[in-house]
């Protein structure tokens, strides 16, 4: 058991006792969260960052060693490019912006309340 884990357990024990000594349940919960869970979780995250990074790098190196190396020849790359071009859909000529409805001044309905003819 590492010393850090013993310190965390001790600190949480003290904060649980502090929370139990509070006059109301709400004050006890806020004490437990504010003095216990938030600081411990933040410090635990910060102090274990290096270990997580080492594990991730070791896992990536292991994956790089075990992954089969796929070598593609220029012919295979050209065929792959042709397949990608064939799979692409050409832009549709039917979608034009000039097909929007044209509202002329006669088509617009105006209310009879306001007249701008002076």
Legacy VTK file of the C-alpha trace (Angstrom):
# vtk DataFile Version 3.0
C-alpha trace
ASCII
DATASET POLYDATA
POINTS 118 float
0.000 0.000 0.000
1.500 3.328 -0.990
1.899 6.199 1.429
-0.328 8.416 -0.727
-3.240 6.020 -0.380
-2.820 5.930 3.404
-2.839 9.753 3.521
-5.985 9.882 1.377
-7.778 7.374 3.598
-6.724 9.301 6.721
-7.867 12.640 5.323
-11.239 11.226 4.270
-11.649 9.696 7.754
-11.052 13.097 9.356
-13.507 14.838 7.020
-16.191 12.205 7.683
-15.798 12.852 11.415
-15.958 16.618 10.819
-19.098 16.166 8.703
-20.706 14.017 11.406
-20.101 16.757 13.976
-22.005 19.381 11.972
-25.385 20.533 13.331
-27.379 19.865 10.124
-27.249 17.262 7.401
-26.740 19.937 4.736
-23.754 21.390 6.591
-22.359 17.875 6.991
-22.672 17.133 3.272
-21.081 20.439 2.312
-18.227 19.793 4.749
-17.684 16.299 3.395
-17.693 17.471 -0.223
-15.833 20.766 0.297
-13.122 19.550 2.662
-12.929 15.925 1.653
-14.018 14.732 -1.766
-13.151 17.725 -3.969
-9.597 18.339 -2.685
-8.752 14.630 -2.547
-10.049 13.962 -6.065
-8.177 16.976 -7.481
-4.901 16.049 -5.805
-5.277 12.366 -6.717
-5.812 13.348 -10.371
-2.804 15.673 -10.388
-0.445 13.247 -8.675
-1.372 10.259 -10.846
-0.966 12.089 -14.164
2.612 10.915 -14.699
1.661 7.266 -14.138
-1.278 7.500 -16.557
0.994 9.060 -19.173
3.568 6.274 -18.764
0.900 3.585 -19.099
-0.532 5.237 -22.221
2.889 5.541 -23.862
3.725 1.917 -23.015
0.399 0.783 -24.480
0.999 2.812 -27.670
4.504 1.375 -28.044
3.143 -2.145 -27.570
0.461 -1.532 -30.197
3.077 -0.136 -32.578
5.237 -3.245 -32.133
2.407 -5.731 -32.566
0.592 -3.950 -35.401
1.453 -5.438 -38.792
3.240 -3.037 -41.043
1.210 -2.554 -44.195
3.343 -1.537 -47.136
1.526 -0.222 -50.154
3.064 -0.129 -53.577
2.535 2.758 -56.001
0.138 0.564 -57.997
-1.977 -0.146 -54.906
-2.062 3.560 -54.052
-3.172 4.462 -57.578
-5.955 1.866 -57.458
-7.029 3.177 -54.078
-7.157 6.751 -55.436
-9.257 5.603 -58.390
-11.666 3.811 -56.053
-12.052 6.945 -53.956
-12.747 9.081 -57.036
-15.313 6.589 -58.300
-17.093 6.518 -54.953
-17.478 10.282 -54.782
-20.804 11.624 -55.954
-20.641 14.436 -58.485
-22.223 17.731 -57.573
-25.843 17.829 -58.575
-26.666 20.165 -61.433
-30.294 20.276 -60.368
-29.665 22.293 -57.256
-29.507 25.839 -58.490
-30.037 29.003 -56.554
-31.873 30.733 -59.406
-34.826 28.365 -58.945
-36.017 30.240 -55.882
-39.444 31.794 -56.212
-39.477 35.306 -57.612
-41.665 37.644 -55.630
-42.558 40.655 -57.703
-44.259 43.729 -56.299
-47.655 42.551 -57.599
-47.320 39.202 -55.777
-46.692 40.752 -52.394
-49.716 41.331 -50.279
-49.860 44.631 -48.463
-52.247 45.707 -45.810
-54.687 48.408 -46.703
-53.997 50.285 -43.480
-50.794 51.953 -44.511
-50.462 53.742 -47.784
-47.265 55.334 -48.932
-48.781 57.056 -51.959
-48.710 60.770 -51.149
LINES 1 119
118 0 1 2 3 4 5 6 7 8 9 10 11 12 13 14 15 16 17 18 19 20 21 22 23 24 25 26 27 28 29 30 31 32 33 34 35 36 37 38 39 40 41 42 43 44 45 46 47 48 49 50 51 52 53 54 55 56 57 58 59 60 61 62 63 64 65 66 67 68 69 70 71 72 73 74 75 76 77 78 79 80 81 82 83 84 85 86 87 88 89 90 91 92 93 94 95 96 97 98 99 100 101 102 103 104 105 106 107 108 109 110 111 112 113 114 115 116 117
